[in-house]
Amino acid sequence: MFNINLVPFTDIKLPEVVYKYRDWNNNYHKTIITEAVVYFAPPDSFEDPNDCNVPIRYDILTDEEIFNRYLENMKNEYPNIGPLRQRIKAREWYNQGLLRNKEHIQNVENDFWQKFNKRFGVLSMTANPGNYEMWKIYANNHAGFCIGYDSRIMFEDTSKVGGGGKVIYYDELP
């Protein structure tokens, strides 16, 4: 199992301004100025196919971890049945061996990835308005524009963009 440590937004150290590179020749890119519209790209449109797509390594889970995963799912999906019944059902799921079946895992992950990309988008921004490569790739070979946003205004109200924070990239998955 893994833990996610949620940090209060006020404790996140954000740059004062975050930037978005755009191509002035692309009418959709102009809407960032003309209509105050930002585009949330589906993760499967990213150059790196691993962005937002870190697989769960079921193959390295112990039998106990797999059982506990099923038990947690039971508690979440069926909170009104008693703990004994939850354990019995979790044991039934565990005995099916689906988390050891590579084909089943691949099908589940593919289904999740397709649904994820239909429902979620990512607004990629940077703290660096002068990045040569970003100007080249995302601002029409330095002929586009770069617009800055106050990061607190942009991300503090999660009803606007859902939240934000610094992305940390790894050469090798932890």
Salt bridges, closest charged atoms under 4 A:
ASP59 OD2 - ARG57 NH2 2.67
ASP63 OD1 - ARG100 NH2 2.85
GLU72 OE2 - LYS75 NZ 3.85
GLU92 OE1 - LYS89 NZ 3.41
ASP111 OD2 - LYS115 NZ 3.14
